[in-house]
Amino acid sequence: MSANALASARRVVVKIGSALLVDRKAGLKQDWLAALVDDIAGLIEGGAEVLVVSSGAIALGRTVLGLKGAQLKLEESQAAASVGQIALASAWSRELGRHELVSGQILVTLGDTEERRRYLNVRATVSTLLKMKAVPVINENDTVATSEIRYGDNDRLAARVATMMGADLLILLSDVDGLYTAPPETDRNASFIPHVEQITPDIEAMAGLARSELSRGGMRTKLDAGKIATAAGTAMIIASGTRLNPLAAIRAGERFTHFAPAPNPVKGYKTWIAGNLEPAGRLVVDPGAETALLSGKSLLPAGIRQVSGAFSRGDTVAIVAQDGREIARGLVAYDAPDAVKIAGLKTSAIADVLGYEARGAMVHRDDLVMSRTAGKLKAGE
């Protein structure tokens, strides 16, 4: 894949890691940010729309507040985020203003993209900003997020934003220049991979851990982001952001890993289902049910072998084969206690067990999205 991926993209989401933007001792890397904004302005002048997902609020806030130590308490992180967000938003506004561009700050939590109504509200706000030629600068709202209601990394948040907004391209700028067959810092023989057609279990096995204490995510979260983005038809690039003008470097052909979008991407309502980060439960199905799902049918209770999770009707659940592969996600039609009762039963037996007439499908095909790797092991791949 050539650098034309960026040159031809009409809507681009750029994600920036904390370690690129903030120095633990010196604070904001002003020169680096200025060079990046020059790149962004160049894309906009060329007719592209650009959205930014910017990490760095906690890292910047702890520098301003003089907070020491590798690990902050929750309340310290939230306090650092509240200070850092102001400084970060000001920096983006100032740099974009040099090019007569307006920035709009959007702070989100996990629920803003996982709950359908809030998801649509965020999408409407971002769409309006783009229509007004503003640059949305998006970050997780770390001032209120806790471990139970947070993304925890901006890679997956950026992928969710990209699919929400129908972006052509997602660029993850990091302290690595792409994907290797093994973590290059620990394996001298690791080989660089310039193009990934599909994120398979073998590709996922290459992921390492986060390389910087300022970064929450590592290659694994980037591959998680890639699965979300590519399933919805958004291409993804992982590239080094350690140089000045990193987007210009991509256009110039410097090294990066390109992830191809799915040839038959999910769209619209199903994009939201497929991108859901934290399924509320799991339904383990037998081979017959997997075959039925692959042929476009709904998931019936008869094909379910195990139910786990505390989900409610309408929640997103993962549908998993007996060998552990996730083959689909969908909106479940039953609360978890009732799902447990009717798992494995024929449709005709449901009313007698539950005591009321209920839906025949556990997950209807209209509310279900297949994984790109579903059925692959059965096909011998």
C-alpha positions as CSV (number, residue, x, y, z in Angstrom):
1,M,0.0,0.0,0.0
2,S,1.5,3.3,-1.0
3,A,1.4,6.7,0.8
4,N,-1.5,7.5,-1.5
5,A,-3.7,6.1,1.3
6,L,-3.3,9.5,3.0
7,A,-3.3,11.6,-0.1
8,S,-6.6,10.2,-1.3
9,A,-8.5,10.1,2.1
10,R,-11.3,12.7,2.4
11,R,-11.9,12.2,6.1
12,V,-9.0,11.3,8.4
13,V,-8.8,10.6,12.1
14,V,-5.4,11.2,13.7
15,K,-4.6,9.7,17.1
16,I,-1.7,11.0,19.1
17,G,-0.1,9.2,22.0
18,S,0.8,10.9,25.2
19,A,4.5,10.2,25.0
20,L,4.7,12.1,21.6
21,L,3.0,15.2,23.0
22,V,4.2,15.5,26.5
23,D,7.7,15.3,28.1
24,R,7.6,14.2,31.7
25,K,10.0,16.9,32.8
26,A,9.5,19.7,30.3
27,G,5.7,19.4,29.7
28,L,4.2,20.1,26.3
29,K,6.4,19.4,23.2
30,Q,5.5,22.7,21.6
31,D,7.7,22.4,18.5
32,W,6.3,18.9,17.8
33,L,2.7,20.0,18.1
34,A,3.3,23.0,15.9
35,A,4.8,20.8,13.2
36,L,1.9,18.3,13.4
37,V,-0.7,21.1,13.1
38,D,1.2,22.3,10.0
39,D,0.6,18.8,8.6
40,I,-3.1,18.9,9.6
41,A,-3.6,22.3,8.0
42,G,-2.0,21.0,4.8
43,L,-4.5,18.1,4.7
44,I,-7.4,20.5,5.2
45,E,-6.1,22.8,2.5
46,G,-6.1,19.8,0.2
47,G,-9.8,19.2,0.8
48,A,-9.7,16.6,3.6
49,E,-11.6,16.7,6.9
50,V,-9.4,16.0,9.9
51,L,-10.5,14.8,13.4
52,V,-7.9,14.6,16.2
53,V,-8.0,12.1,19.1
54,S,-5.4,13.6,21.5
55,S,-4.0,11.9,24.5
56,G,-1.9,13.8,27.0
57,A,-4.2,15.5,29.5
58,I,-3.1,13.5,32.5
59,A,0.5,13.5,31.5
60,L,0.4,17.3,31.0
61,G,-1.6,18.0,34.1
62,R,0.7,16.0,36.4
63,T,3.7,18.0,35.0
64,V,1.8,21.3,35.7
65,L,0.9,20.1,39.2
66,G,4.3,18.6,39.9
67,L,2.9,15.1,40.7
68,K,5.7,12.6,41.1
69,G,5.8,8.8,40.9
70,A,5.0,6.3,38.2
71,Q,1.5,5.4,39.5
72,L,-1.0,8.0,40.5
73,K,-4.1,7.4,42.7
74,L,-7.4,7.7,40.9
75,E,-8.2,11.0,42.4
76,E,-4.8,12.3,41.5
77,S,-5.2,11.2,37.9
78,Q,-8.6,12.9,37.7
79,A,-7.2,16.1,39.2
80,A,-4.3,16.0,36.7
81,A,-6.7,15.5,33.8
82,S,-8.8,18.5,34.9
83,V,-5.8,20.8,34.8
84,G,-4.3,19.1,31.7
85,Q,-7.4,19.3,29.6
86,I,-7.4,23.1,29.9
87,A,-3.7,23.4,28.9
88,L,-4.2,20.8,26.1
89,A,-7.2,22.5,24.6
90,S,-5.5,25.9,24.8
91,A,-2.5,24.5,23.0
92,W,-4.6,23.0,20.2
93,S,-6.6,26.1,19.8
94,R,-3.5,28.3,19.6
95,E,-1.7,26.1,17.1
96,L,-4.7,25.6,14.8
97,G,-5.4,29.4,15.1
98,R,-2.1,30.0,13.4
99,H,-3.7,28.6,10.3
100,E,-7.0,30.4,10.9
101,L,-8.6,27.0,11.9
102,V,-11.0,26.7,14.8
103,S,-10.9,23.7,17.2
104,G,-13.7,22.2,19.1
105,Q,-13.1,20.1,22.2
106,I,-15.1,16.9,22.8
107,L,-14.7,14.8,26.0
108,V,-16.3,11.4,26.0
109,T,-16.6,8.4,28.3
110,L,-17.2,4.8,27.3
111,G,-21.0,5.2,27.6
112,D,-21.0,8.0,25.1
113,T,-20.1,5.5,22.3
114,E,-21.6,2.3,23.8
115,E,-25.1,3.6,24.4
116,R,-27.0,4.1,21.2
117,R,-28.6,7.4,22.0
118,R,-25.5,9.0,23.3
119,Y,-23.5,7.6,20.4
120,L,-25.9,9.4,18.0
121,N,-25.6,12.6,20.0
122,V,-21.8,12.6,19.8
123,R,-21.9,11.9,16.0
124,A,-24.3,14.8,15.5
125,T,-22.0,17.2,17.4
126,V,-18.9,16.1,15.5
127,S,-20.7,16.2,12.1
128,T,-21.8,19.8,12.9
129,L,-18.3,20.8,13.8
130,L,-17.0,19.4,10.5
131,K,-19.7,21.2,8.5
132,M,-18.6,24.4,10.2
133,K,-15.0,23.7,9.1
134,A,-13.8,23.2,12.7
135,V,-11.3,20.6,13.8
136,P,-12.8,18.3,16.5
137,V,-10.2,17.5,19.2
138,I,-11.5,14.4,21.1
139,N,-10.2,12.8,24.3
140,E,-11.6,10.6,27.0
141,N,-13.1,12.5,29.9
142,D,-10.5,11.4,32.4
143,T,-11.8,13.8,35.0
144,V,-14.8,11.6,35.7
145,A,-13.9,8.2,34.2
146,T,-13.1,5.3,36.5
147,S,-11.7,1.8,35.6
148,E,-15.2,0.5,35.2
149,I,-16.4,3.1,32.8
150,R,-13.4,4.0,30.7
151,Y,-11.8,3.1,27.4
152,G,-8.4,3.0,29.1
153,D,-6.6,3.8,25.8
154,N,-7.2,6.2,23.0
155,D,-6.4,3.7,20.2
156,R,-9.8,2.1,20.5
157,L,-11.5,5.4,21.2
158,A,-10.0,6.7,17.9
159,A,-11.2,3.6,16.0
160,R,-14.7,4.1,17.5
161,V,-14.6,7.7,16.4
162,A,-13.4,6.8,12.9
163,T,-16.2,4.3,12.4
164,M,-18.8,6.5,13.9
165,M,-17.9,9.3,11.5
166,G,-17.3,7.1,8.4
167,A,-13.7,8.0,8.1
168,D,-11.6,6.8,5.2
169,L,-8.5,6.5,7.2
170,L,-7.4,6.2,10.8
171,I,-3.7,7.1,11.6
172,L,-2.3,5.9,14.9
173,L,0.9,8.0,15.7
174,S,3.0,6.3,18.3
175,D,6.6,5.6,19.4
176,V,6.7,2.6,17.0
177,D,6.8,2.8,13.2
178,G,4.4,-0.1,12.6
179,L,3.8,-3.8,13.3
180,Y,6.7,-6.3,13.6
181,T,6.6,-10.1,13.8
182,A,7.7,-9.7,17.5
183,P,8.4,-6.7,19.7
184,P,11.6,-5.3,18.1
185,E,13.0,-4.0,21.4
186,T,13.2,-7.6,22.8
187,D,13.7,-9.6,19.6
188,R,16.5,-8.6,17.2
189,N,15.2,-10.9,14.5
190,A,11.8,-9.2,14.4
191,S,10.7,-8.4,10.9
192,F,8.7,-5.3,9.9
193,I,5.3,-5.9,8.3
194,P,4.3,-3.1,5.8
195,H,0.8,-4.4,5.0
196,V,-1.8,-6.4,6.8
197,E,-4.7,-7.6,4.7
198,Q,-6.6,-9.0,7.7
199,I,-6.0,-9.1,11.5
200,T,-5.9,-12.8,12.2
201,P,-5.0,-14.6,15.5
202,D,-1.5,-15.0,14.1
203,I,-1.2,-11.3,13.6
204,E,-2.6,-10.6,17.1
205,A,0.0,-13.0,18.6
206,M,2.7,-10.6,17.4
207,A,1.5,-7.8,19.8
208,G,3.7,-6.7,22.7
209,L,3.1,-4.5,25.7
210,A,3.1,-0.7,26.1
211,R,6.6,0.7,25.7
212,S,6.2,3.9,27.7
213,E,4.9,4.6,31.2
214,L,3.0,7.6,29.7
215,S,1.1,5.2,27.3
216,R,-1.8,3.0,28.4
217,G,-1.9,1.1,25.2
218,G,0.5,-1.1,23.3
219,M,0.4,-2.9,20.0
220,R,-2.4,-5.1,21.3
221,T,-4.8,-2.1,21.7
222,K,-3.7,-0.9,18.2
223,L,-4.7,-4.2,16.7
224,D,-8.0,-4.0,18.6
225,A,-8.5,-0.6,17.1
226,G,-7.6,-2.1,13.7
227,K,-10.3,-4.8,14.0
228,I,-12.9,-2.1,14.8
229,A,-11.8,0.2,12.1
230,T,-11.3,-2.2,9.2
231,A,-14.5,-4.1,9.9
232,A,-16.4,-0.8,9.1
233,G,-14.4,-0.1,6.0
234,T,-11.8,2.3,7.5
235,A,-8.2,1.7,6.5
236,M,-5.7,2.1,9.3
237,I,-2.0,3.2,9.5
238,I,0.4,2.7,12.4
239,A,3.3,5.1,12.0
240,S,6.0,6.7,14.1
241,G,5.2,10.1,15.5
242,T,8.6,10.7,17.0
243,R,9.8,12.8,14.1
244,L,8.6,16.3,13.3
245,N,5.9,16.5,10.6
246,P,4.8,12.9,10.9
247,L,1.9,13.1,8.5
248,A,4.1,14.7,5.8
249,A,6.6,11.8,6.4
250,I,3.8,9.3,5.7
251,R,2.9,11.1,2.4
252,A,6.6,11.1,1.5
253,G,6.7,7.3,1.8
254,E,8.5,6.8,5.1
255,R,7.8,3.4,6.7
256,F,4.4,2.5,8.2
257,T,2.1,-0.4,8.5
258,H,-1.1,-0.2,6.5
259,F,-4.2,-2.3,7.5
260,A,-6.6,-2.9,4.7
261,P,-10.4,-2.2,5.2
262,A,-12.8,-5.1,4.9
263,P,-13.9,-5.8,1.3
264,N,-17.6,-6.0,2.5
265,P,-17.7,-3.6,5.5
266,V,-20.6,-3.3,7.9
267,K,-22.5,-0.1,7.7
268,G,-24.9,2.1,9.6
269,Y,-26.6,0.6,12.6
270,K,-24.4,-2.5,12.5
271,T,-21.2,-0.4,12.7
272,W,-22.3,0.6,16.2
273,I,-22.9,-3.1,17.1
274,A,-19.6,-4.3,15.6
275,G,-17.5,-1.6,17.4
276,N,-18.9,-2.2,20.9
277,L,-15.9,-2.5,23.1
278,E,-17.2,-4.3,26.1
279,P,-19.8,-7.0,25.3
280,A,-22.0,-7.5,28.4
281,G,-22.0,-11.3,28.0
282,R,-21.0,-14.3,25.9
283,L,-23.0,-17.0,24.1
284,V,-21.0,-20.1,23.2
285,V,-22.6,-21.9,20.2
286,D,-22.2,-25.3,18.6
287,P,-21.0,-25.9,15.0
288,G,-24.5,-26.1,13.7
289,A,-25.4,-22.7,15.0
290,E,-22.1,-21.3,13.6
291,T,-23.0,-22.7,10.1
292,A,-26.5,-21.2,10.4
293,L,-25.1,-17.8,11.3
294,L,-22.6,-17.9,8.4
295,S,-25.5,-18.5,6.0
296,G,-27.3,-15.4,7.3
297,K,-29.7,-16.9,9.8
298,S,-30.6,-15.7,13.3
299,L,-29.2,-17.3,16.4
300,L,-31.7,-19.6,18.0
301,P,-31.6,-20.9,21.6
302,A,-31.2,-24.5,20.4
303,G,-27.6,-23.8,19.2
304,I,-26.4,-22.2,22.4
305,R,-24.2,-24.4,24.7
306,Q,-23.2,-21.9,27.4
307,V,-24.3,-18.4,28.6
308,S,-22.2,-16.1,30.7
309,G,-22.5,-12.5,31.8
310,A,-25.0,-10.2,33.6
311,F,-26.7,-8.8,30.5
312,S,-30.1,-7.4,29.9
313,R,-32.3,-7.5,26.8
314,G,-30.8,-5.2,24.1
315,D,-27.3,-5.4,25.4
316,T,-24.4,-6.4,23.0
317,V,-23.1,-9.9,23.5
318,A,-20.2,-11.8,21.9
319,I,-21.1,-15.0,20.1
320,V,-18.3,-17.5,20.5
321,A,-17.5,-20.9,18.9
322,Q,-16.7,-23.8,21.2
323,D,-13.0,-23.4,20.3
324,G,-13.0,-19.9,21.7
325,R,-13.2,-17.9,18.5
326,E,-15.5,-14.9,18.6
327,I,-17.6,-15.3,15.4
328,A,-20.2,-12.5,15.8
329,R,-21.6,-9.8,18.0
330,G,-25.3,-8.9,18.4
331,L,-28.0,-7.4,20.5
332,V,-29.5,-10.1,22.7
333,A,-33.3,-10.5,22.9
334,Y,-33.4,-11.9,26.5
335,D,-32.2,-11.0,30.0
336,A,-29.3,-13.3,31.2
337,P,-31.4,-15.4,33.6
338,D,-34.0,-16.2,30.9
339,A,-31.2,-16.9,28.4
340,V,-29.7,-19.5,30.8
341,K,-33.0,-21.2,31.1
342,I,-33.7,-21.6,27.4
343,A,-30.2,-22.3,26.1
344,G,-30.2,-25.5,24.1
345,L,-34.0,-25.6,23.8
346,K,-36.1,-25.7,20.7
347,T,-38.2,-22.6,20.0
348,S,-41.4,-24.5,20.7
349,A,-40.3,-25.2,24.3
350,I,-39.5,-21.6,25.2
351,A,-43.0,-20.5,26.3
352,D,-43.4,-23.5,28.6
353,V,-40.1,-22.8,30.4
354,L,-40.5,-19.1,30.7
355,G,-44.2,-19.0,31.2
356,Y,-44.9,-16.4,28.5
357,E,-44.8,-16.1,24.7
358,A,-41.3,-14.8,23.7
359,R,-39.1,-14.2,20.7
360,G,-37.9,-17.2,18.8
361,A,-34.4,-15.9,18.2
362,M,-31.8,-15.2,21.0
363,V,-30.1,-12.8,18.6
364,H,-32.0,-11.8,15.4
365,R,-30.0,-11.6,12.2
366,D,-30.9,-7.9,11.8
367,D,-29.2,-7.2,15.1
368,L,-26.1,-9.3,14.4
369,V,-22.7,-8.7,12.8
370,M,-20.3,-11.5,11.8
371,S,-16.6,-11.4,12.5
372,R,-14.2,-11.2,9.6
373,T,-12.6,-14.4,10.9
374,A,-15.8,-16.4,11.4
375,G,-15.6,-19.8,9.8
376,K,-11.9,-19.5,8.9
377,L,-10.7,-22.5,11.0
378,K,-13.5,-24.6,9.5
379,A,-12.3,-23.7,6.1
380,G,-8.7,-24.8,7.0
381,E,-7.1,-21.4,7.1
